[in-house]
């Protein structure tokens, strides 16, 4: 017999974030304020504030807003 174990954890998205289309955010991930997540990204871990992150798995490619 096959059992599928699933779990649900809260996802926290900061103020002023821009999440493009087709993004998948896994359970328990935190996305910081003012962050941009590129289209089609798979967010598997926390993303800091004020940065641009893209890819599968999603990675920070640069900081924004003068940081």
The 8 nearest C-alpha neighbors of each residue, nearest first, counted from 0:
[[1, 2, 3, 4, 5, 6, 7, 26],
 [2, 0, 3, 4, 5, 6, 7, 26],
 [3, 1, 4, 0, 5, 6, 7, 26],
 [2, 4, 5, 1, 6, 0, 7, 26],
 [5, 3, 2, 6, 1, 7, 0, 8],
 [4, 6, 3, 7, 2, 26, 8, 25],
 [5, 7, 8, 4, 26, 27, 3, 9],
 [6, 8, 26, 9, 5, 27, 25, 10],
 [7, 9, 27, 26, 10, 6, 28, 25],
 [10, 8, 27, 26, 11, 7, 28, 29],
 [9, 11, 27, 28, 29, 26, 12, 8],
 [12, 10, 29, 30, 9, 13, 28, 27],
 [11, 13, 30, 29, 31, 10, 14, 16],
 [14, 12, 32, 31, 30, 16, 11, 15],
 [15, 13, 32, 16, 33, 12, 31, 34],
 [14, 16, 33, 32, 13, 17, 34, 12],
 [17, 15, 33, 34, 14, 35, 32, 13],
 [16, 18, 35, 36, 19, 34, 15, 33],
 [17, 19, 36, 35, 16, 37, 20, 22],
 [20, 18, 38, 37, 36, 17, 22, 21],
 [21, 19, 38, 22, 39, 18, 37, 40],
 [20, 22, 39, 38, 23, 19, 40, 18],
 [21, 23, 39, 40, 20, 38, 41, 19],
 [24, 22, 41, 42, 40, 25, 21, 39],
 [25, 23, 42, 41, 22, 26, 43, 28],
 [24, 26, 43, 42, 28, 23, 27, 41],
 [27, 25, 8, 28, 10, 7, 9, 24],
 [28, 26, 8, 10, 9, 25, 29, 11],
 [27, 29, 45, 10, 44, 26, 25, 11],
 [30, 28, 11, 45, 10, 12, 46, 31],
 [29, 31, 12, 46, 13, 45, 11, 47],
 [48, 32, 30, 47, 13, 34, 46, 12],
 [31, 33, 13, 48, 14, 34, 15, 16],
 [34, 32, 16, 15, 49, 48, 14, 31],
 [33, 35, 49, 16, 50, 48, 32, 51],
 [34, 36, 17, 51, 16, 18, 52, 50],
 [35, 37, 18, 52, 53, 51, 19, 17],
 [38, 36, 53, 19, 40, 52, 35, 39],
 [39, 37, 19, 20, 40, 21, 22, 36],
 [38, 40, 21, 22, 20, 37, 41, 54],
 [41, 39, 54, 22, 55, 53, 57, 38],
 [40, 42, 23, 55, 56, 57, 22, 24],
 [43, 41, 24, 57, 44, 56, 23, 25],
 [42, 44, 25, 41, 56, 24, 57, 28],
 [45, 43, 28, 42, 46, 29, 25, 57],
 [44, 46, 29, 28, 30, 47, 43, 42],
 [45, 47, 30, 31, 29, 44, 48, 59],
 [48, 46, 31, 30, 45, 49, 50, 34],
 [31, 47, 49, 32, 34, 50, 33, 46],
 [50, 48, 34, 33, 63, 62, 32, 64],
 [49, 51, 62, 34, 63, 61, 48, 35],
 [52, 50, 35, 61, 59, 60, 34, 36],
 [51, 53, 59, 36, 58, 60, 57, 37],
 [54, 52, 37, 57, 40, 58, 36, 59],
 [55, 53, 57, 40, 56, 58, 41, 52],
 [56, 54, 57, 41, 40, 53, 42, 58],
 [55, 57, 41, 54, 42, 43, 58, 40],
 [56, 58, 54, 53, 42, 55, 41, 40],
 [59, 57, 52, 53, 54, 60, 56, 55],
 [60, 58, 52, 51, 61, 50, 53, 57],
 [59, 61, 52, 51, 58, 53, 62, 50],
 [62, 60, 51, 50, 59, 63, 52, 49],
 [61, 63, 50, 49, 66, 51, 64, 60],
 [62, 64, 50, 49, 65, 66, 61, 51],
 [65, 63, 66, 49, 62, 50, 33, 34],
 [66, 64, 63, 62, 49, 50, 61, 33],
 [65, 64, 63, 62, 49, 50, 61, 48]]
